[in-house]
Every structure is written in C-alpha cells, then in structure tokens.
Amino acid sequence: MHGLNAYNVIDGFAIKIMESDLRAFSEKMKVFVDWDYLDE
C-alpha cells in the first residue's frame, strides 16, 4: 500500500476512510492518530 484508500461519498462532498486502512497507513507511516478523539 503506497497511499491511504479513501472512498468518495455524497457526490464528492465527503470521503470515507475505513478504520482498518487508517490504522495500517498510520502504522506504516509512523503517524500518530488520536483514536480517542476519533471515537467522539
């Protein structure tokens, strides 16, 4: 995986990123994600 998979929803006004993809991407790129913030 070279990038982050994102899916176009609502006619281009929003994107959806699967949590599993974000977790894998953040681990690979060593990027901190505040999972508690995302759960709000």
Buried (B, 14 or more C-beta within 10 A) or exposed (E): EEEBBEEEEEEEEEEEEEEEBBEBBBEEEEEEEEEEEEEE
